[in-house]
Amino acid sequence: MALQTILFDFTLDAEKTATSSQRQDVARIVRSELEHVFSQLELAYSMESLDGGYFAVLHENKETIITCRIFQQGLLTINVEYYLADGKEPLMSFDTGKRVENAIAKKLNALWGQKLPTLKRGDVARYFPSSDERIIEYDIDTLVYEARSPFQKIQIMHSKTLGNMLILDELQNIAESDLIYTETLMGRGIENYEGKEICILGGGDGALLYELLKEKPKHVVMLEIDELVMQACNKYLNTICGDVLEKRKTDQYEIIVGDCVEYMKKFIADGRKFDYVFGDLTDIPISGAPIGECWDFIRTIFEHSFKLLKPDGKFLTHGNGTSCLESLQLFEDQLRLLKPKVKFTTSKAFVPSFMEEWLFYQVTFA
């Protein structure tokens, strides 16, 4: 048993935190990123100090206490404290802490470095990062839906040119304009799905399932962890998912709500095999080495997926933006380490709502 303490500190431009509104902008960024880890975070106390600083206390269930302080000299500190009982996993691992730290730094740089015009921001977020961490401005005019599930922050926003967009943890996922994404992922016109058995990992927006069912497969099973994402997409993105998210089971398909890894283990134990397995999960991490929770998760998905594939089966997945050369190379290196050995091809398409070219992988046994 032990007290866990995590301290973050950032050096700021003192001129950028000179006013109360500037300090509040910083505080909102900090809270938004912390909520990705502590989903039930609440503000207990905040104050503006006479010397031009800021102090706030936040908590989750009155057990995790987080203090945030902005000093007039240009220093931001965030202190996270909680009690960790024996045998329990830390609430914030080292990798998670680094992601939070990097995300806060990125958002602060975007806030000041890009000098985004205040008049264009309004009450709706309009700036989201590209795959290689450039800041993109969207013509968003309405926040259609917002909620926080046990797993992530969910938003549906409306763009004048792209239609409704699904935003998860402040990252653009798919929009009504993005049929090309789904068609490239599934290799429409190249792959033959008629009479085939298919497993989708993720895919909570329903777009892939909807398009696959048009190809007359024998059966599709979809493993999605977040029920709230499916409910939101069913209501606000039904132009891309049709009515497939209305039901959880039909003669053609079954949607299982739960951790895909646990159900993959069950399928493996039962000897179940598929002609196609789709990885419609997390993007390839932007990192200098294949280490950390995200890379461990990707390797787990690889390992389990190929145990579920028939000898002539295919694993199809999305990669990342074609400009992310280092991360794509790391991903391909992981594929080359798999046993039994695999081979892969790639395809690419410009995805409207991403505003960039995206890479997709088709992987088979060698």
N, C-alpha and C positions, 0 to 999 in steps of 0.2 A: 504494500500500500504506500502511496506517495502523492505529494502535491505536484501537479504538472503545471509548469510555467513556461509560456512561449512569449518571447519579446520580439516585436518587429520595430525597426526604426528606419525612417526615411528622411533624407535631407531635402528640404523644399526651398524654393525661392521665397524669401521673406516678403517680397513685394507682392507675390501671388496669394498670400494669405493675410493681407493687411486689412481687409474688410470682413465684416460679419458674413456677408453673402458668399465670399470666397471660401471662408472657413467651413461654412455649411456645405458647400459643394464637395469639399474634401471629406467631410464627415459622411455625406451620403454615399460616396464611392466606397469608403471603408466598410460601412454597414452592409452595402449591397454585396460586396465580396465575402464578407464574413457569413452572411446568410446562406451562402452556398454550402457551408460546413455546418453551421448552427441554424437550422431552419426555423426554430421557434424563438429566435432572438428578439428581445424587447428592450426598449430604451427605459432605463430606470431614472436617470438624472443627467442633465447637461447644463452647462453654464458658459457664458462668455466672461473671461477675466478682464479686469480693468487695464491690464498691460498689453491687451491685444492678442490674447491667447484663447484657447478653447479646451474644455474638459467635459468628457461624457463617460457615464457608466452604463454598460449594457449587460444583460444577463439572459441565460436560457434556463428556464425552469428554476431560477434562483440557485442553481448549482454551478453553472459555468459563469464566471464573472470576467467581463472584458472592459478594460479602461482604455480610452482613447484621448490623447492629449496633443494639442497643437501649440507649440511654443512660438512666441513672437519672433524669435531669432531664426525661424525657418526649420524647425525640427518637428517631425511627427512620430509619436510613439504609440504602439498598440500592445497592450499586455493581456494575455489570455491565461486565466488560472482556473483549475478545477481539480477535484480529488479523483484519483485513479485507484480503484479497488484492485486487490490481487486477482490475477487471471483475466482482467478486462483489457480490451484493446484501447489504445489511446484515441481520444476523440479527434485529435489532429496529428496525423503522422508527419514525419519529416517531409515526405514528398508533397503531401497536401499543403503543408505550411509554405513550401517553396512556390507552389502554384498560386496560393493566395497572395503571397508577397509579390510575385511577378505580375499577377493580374492587377493589383493595386497600383504598382509602378506604371504599368501600361496605361491604365485609365487616367492617372495623373498626368502622364506625358501627353495623352490625347487631349486632356482638358486644357493644358497650357501650351504645349509645344505646337499644336496645330492652330492655336488661336481661333477656334471655331466661333463664328459669330453668334452672340447671345440671342439676337432676334430670330434666328432660324431654329433655335432649339425648342422654344415653347415648352409645353408640358409633356411632350411625347419624345422619347428617345429616337434619334435619327441617325446615329453614328454607330457602326458596327465594324469589327475587324475582318480583314480578308484572311485567307489561310496563312499568308506570310506576314501578318500583323500590320498591314497598312490600314489606315482608317478610311472607311467608305461612308459617304453620305447618301442616305436613301430618301426618296420623296414620300416619307411616311406622314400621313395626316391624321390617323386615328389609332388609338389603342383599343382594339376590339375586345380583348379578353386578357385577364392576368390572374394567375393563381400560383401557389407554391405547393407542389406535391411533396411527399417524403423524400423524393429523389432529386428534384430540380425546380428551378423557377420556370414557369411556362407563360409565354405571351403569344398572342395572335395580334399582329399589327397589319394595318392596311396601307399598301403602297399604291399610289395613283397609277403606276405603270405595271407593277408586278402582281397586283391583287393582294389577297390575304397572305401573310407570311407567318410561319411558325418559328418562334425564337425560343431557344432553350438555353438557360443560363447565359443570356445575352449574346448568344451566337446564332446566326442565321442558319436554319436547317433546310427548309423547303418552302416554296411559294406556289401559288396557283399557276404561275408562268413556267414551272420547271418540269414539264413532261419529259424534256430531253434528258434530264438527270435519271429518271426512272427507266426510260427506254435504253439508255446507254448502260446502266447498271445491269439490266436483264438481257442485254444483247438482242433486242427485238429485231427479228428478221434474220438472225444468225443462229440463235439457239431454238431448239424444238422442244416445247414444254408439253405437248399433247400426250396425255396418258402417263405423265411423270409424277413422281412423289417429291415434294419440295418442302424444305424447312427454311423459314425466315427467322433470323436472329435480330430482334429489335423490330424496326419498321412500324413504330407506333402511329405514324401519320396515316397509315393505311394505303398509301399510293402504290407501293410495290405489290401488295396483295391484290388490290383492285385491278391492276394491269395484268398480273399473272393469270388471274381467273379468266380473262378474255382469251387466253391461249389454250384453254380446255385441259388443264392438268388433271391427273387422277385425284390428287389430294394435296392440300397445302396446310402445314401447321406453322403458326406464327407464335414466337415466344417474345412477349413484350412485358417489361416490368412495371410500366407506369400507366395505370388505368386512367388517370386524369388527363394525360396527353391524348389518349384515344377518344375520350369524351369531348375534349376541346376540338379536335380535328373533325370528329363526326359532325359537330355542330357548325363549325366555321370554315372547314376546308373540304367540304363534301364534293366540291368540283374536282378534286384530285383523288378522293377515296370512295366516291359513290356512296353506297349504303352498306359496304362490307363491315363497318365498325358498329352497325346496328345490332348485330348478333355475335355471339362468341362461338357458336358451333352450328354448322350446316353439313350437308352431305359432301360439299366441295371443300370445306376448310374448317379449321378449328383455331381459335385464338386462345392461347393459354397465358394468363396474367401471372407473371412470376419471374424469378431469376433464371435467365436462359441457361446459365452454366449448370445449375442444379437439374434442370429438365434434360439437358444434353447428357448428363451423367446417367440419368434414368433411362433415356433412350438407348445409350450404349449398353447398359446392363441388360436391357430387354432385347438386345440384338437388332434394333430397328435401323434400317438403312434408307438413304435418300439418293435420288438422282442429282439433286441440286441442293446446296446449302448456301444461303445468302447471308453475308455479314453486313447488316445495315445498322451498325452500332456507332461507336465513337470514331472520330477522325484520327488519322495518324498523328501522334504528338509531335510538336515542334521542339526538338531537343538535339543536343549534340551527341548523345549516346542512348542506346536502347535500354535504359534503366528506369525504374520507378513503377508505380502502380499501374499506369496506363499501358506501359509496355508488357508488364506481367499479364495484364488482362488480355492483350492482343495474342500473346503466346498461348494462353489458356484456350482462347477461341480457336486458334489454329489447331492445337492438339486435339480438341474434342471434335471439331468439324470434320477432320479427315478420318476419324474413327466412325463417323456417321455416314460417310460417303460410300456408295457402291464403287467397285473397282474402276468403272468408267465414268464416275460422277464428277461434278465440278463445284468448286467453291468460288462464288462471285462476290466481290466486295468493292466498295469505293475506297480510294486512297486519300489524296489531298490535292491541293492546287498544284499545277504543274511547275510553278515557280519554287516550290518547297523541295529542291533537289536533294538536300542533305537528308531530310526526314524520309523521303521516298526511297532513297538508297538504303537507309537503315531498315526500312520495312522489307525491302527485297532481300537484304542480307538475312533477315529472320526467316523468310521463306526458304532460302537456300540451306538453312540449318535443319530443316524439318526431316524427320525420318518416319516412314519411308520417304524418299526424295520426291519432290514435286517439280513441275515446270509451270511457267506462267506466261501469259500474254497480257497486253494492256490495250486500252482504248481510251479516248479522251473526248470531252465535249465542253463547249462553253455553256455554263449554267447561268441563266439570266439573273437570278436573285443573288448568286455568289459574285456576279460581275467579274468572273475569271474562269479560266479553263481548268477543268477537273480531270483527274486520272482515275481510271477504274481497272480492276484486276480480274483476270479469269485464270484460276489455278486448278490444275489436274495432277494426278499421280504421274510421275515420270516413267 
